[in-house]
Amino acid sequence: MKKPLIDANGEVRELEAEDLHMFKPAHEVLPQSLKKSLGVRGKQKSPVKKQISIRLSEDVLTAFKETGPGWQTRIDNALKDWLAEHHTS
């Protein structure tokens, strides 16, 4: 017989090794709103972006970060705009 995880007083008992099979990965059970607030990412939309390391001046970085979430995408868009204006084939 399985021991309940919570006793009559609402206290959670110490977990044992056999309890672990009852748990599911967080990405399967957390609501989407909580995943987003925790920064759990879903599959990347195409086209897939490449992760790199880049050095930016402090004022540029601060200005983009102050615009809120999505600042990295805005940097990407700013670079695309620059390429469209300056790139010559």
N, C-alpha and C positions, 0 to 999 in steps of 0.2 A: 504494500500500500504506500502511495506517495504521501510524504509529509507536506502539509500546506506550507507555503513560504511565509505566510503571515499568521500570527497567532490571534487569539480572541481579543487581545488588547491592541491589535493593529501593529504590533512590532514584527519586523522582518527578522527571521532567524538567520543564523550564519549559513551561507551557501556551502553546499558540498559538491564534490566532483560530479556526482550523478545528476545534479540540478542543471548543469550546463547544457544538456541536450534540449532543454525547454526554451532556451533563448535563441532569438533570431538576430541576424545582423541589423544594425541600426538603419541602414539604407532601405531595408525591407519594411520596417515598421514605423518610422518617423513620418509625420505628415509633411507635405511639401513645404508648407510655410516655415516649419521649424528647420528643415534641411537648409532652406535658403538663408535663414538668420544665422545658422551655424556655419555657413560657408560650404556646405556639401554640394559639390558640383555634379551635374548630370553629364551625359555624353556631350562632347563638344560638337557644335554645329559646324557644318562645312562652310567655307573651306577651313581646314584645320590650321590653326596658327602655330607657329614655332615658339617655344619658350627660349628666351635668350637672356643675357645679362647686358644691360646698357647703362652707361653713366650719363646722367642728366644734371644740368645745373640746378642748384637748390631752388631758385626762384621758379623755374619751369615746373619742377616736380611739385612744389607747394601749390602753385596756381592750379594745376590739373587736379591734385588731390582735394583741394577746397571745393571743387565742383561736385563732389560726392561720389557715390558708387558709380562705376562705369568709367572711371578716369583713365584706365589703361586703354579701353576701347576708343576713347576720345583722342588719346595720343596716337593710336593706330590710324584713326581717321584723319588727323592733322597731317601725319606723314604721307598718307595716300593723296591728300589734297596737294601737298608740296610736290609730290612726284608728278601728278597730273599737270601742274603748272610749269615744272622745270625739266621734266624728262624729255630728251630729244632722241629719237631713234636714228 
